Amino acid sequence: MPFCFRAAARHVAAACLVSACSIGAVWAQSGSAPATGDPVLAEVNGEAVHQSDVRYAVGQLPQRARSMPPQKLYPLVLNQIIDMMALAAEARRTGIDKDPGVQHLVAEAEQQMLASALLKKGIAPQITDDALHARYMAEIASKPGEDEVHARDILVHNEAAAKKIIAELDKGADFAGLAKQYSKDPSIAARNLDLGFVTKSEMNPAFNNAAFALQPGQIAQTPVQTQFGWNVIQVLARRRAPQPTFEQTRGPLRQQITKEYEQKAVAQALAQAHVVRFNPHGSPASAIDGAEPPPSK
């Protein structure tokens, strides 16, 4: 099997940074690379490693690694590719490539890379800026934001204390003063237990039911029990949360579209494939094998 240095580059890229960076001096002294073409940077047993192969390997590194100066990073990656090619050649010379277990791993890696290449080729036209913006307008910008309440809370250990606080608040007592006096959480009490604007997805359901039933300035007349204790809740304001900007949602939208395309591509591939499933003991699996039994009456 011919050596695939692009595959080797992919596997060694993560290890490049642990090698010594002193080899960068060699690159720096050699002058700049030719301005045109794809020059050969090394040969291993007559097989060339081109500049494009090093560039590809560098592209597989994390962003932080790619920020290294090229005169250090590129020779580092080149040496790792050379090492990997030499090791692979020695493995073939000693017959390791004929080992069934190794052949299975190589075949599995080939299948994974082919599947990845197919998905990457198909997804690129789906995630242009125009496509992402159209999805943003349809699914985010055109819909109202979540309801939010600006709430503050006094958290105490028992219901009796909470009811006492509510009675004092109804008589005109200062919320912040009572928070400092009664709260079981001193760190929160120091901030007057101001929770800021919160949505229903951020809070305990019992807290939500009470808080979102209040209008600005109102205090819940019944203490609310949560896993943290007993809560006295006041709502200061209500609003409709602003929708995130396109730039804020670009990443999640890209992930969403990518996942949708992958699911579609897998379904299309399965439709073209002849798949036969077998039970663990080797007999053909039927449509009902592994199905959940019907519920008992």
Phi, psi and omega in degrees: 000125180298148181286133178255099185289338175294320177295319178298317180299320180299319185282331183267348187304318183293338183267354188299324188287346181273353178281163180291139182272000183295339180292347179298333180297326179298315180297315183297324182282341185280352181087178183283155179286158178304144185287335183236165176080190181230080189296152174279127181259339179194161172228138176235112183054039177085356180262128188276146169247115183268164177302324180296330179289321176294319179298320178297315180298319178299323180295342179274351181283156174299157182305320182298321179290322181293345180280353177297151177302135182305325182293344174261316188289315186296314177294331177296313179293318179302315180296324178293321177296316178301314179302315182294319178296320179294318178296318179296321178296319179294324178297319178292322181297324182269003175086008181297330180293347178270352180294128182304321180296320178292318179299324177295317180295320179296316180296321179294319179296322179297317180297318180297319181290322178295316179297318180295319180295321179297315180294318181296320180294322183281331187278335185306313180290346184274345188239040172288164178301322179296318180293318179295318181293321178297319178294321179299314181295322184284322190253344185235299187297329184275358182248148180290152177286173180288150171291140178228151171236143173266109187239156167227161196213139169248121184254123181231173187280332187218164184293323182299317179296320180298317179295324178296319180294318179298319179297319179292322178296321180295337178270002176104009180296155182281127182299313182297320179296318179292325178299314179294329183281320190251339190300139178280351181242096184301324183295322179284323180300325180296335177262015183060023179054036178282116182271352185072195178280129181230153175256170180296330182288347184264346190239167176297140182305319180296320177296316180302312183304322180282312186294317185280358174268353184264152172260161181308131180093344183278153177241134177298127184277353177239128178299147181248124179268129174233183180293347182265342182144206180257131188247134169254118191246136171232137176258128181264329182198161175230151177197167171263120185299137176292145178287148177295155180284168178300317181297324180291335184254359183304312181298306178301322178295319178300316179296319181297312180294321178299314180297318179298317180293318180300318178297319179294317181296319178296317179298318179294319179295319179295326179294333180268350184261151174260105186251128175237125180259149180232151174286164180304331181272002172104349180279151178301137180278139177266171183295335184264354178297130179083358179286150177291135178294153179294151180295144179288145180272000000 
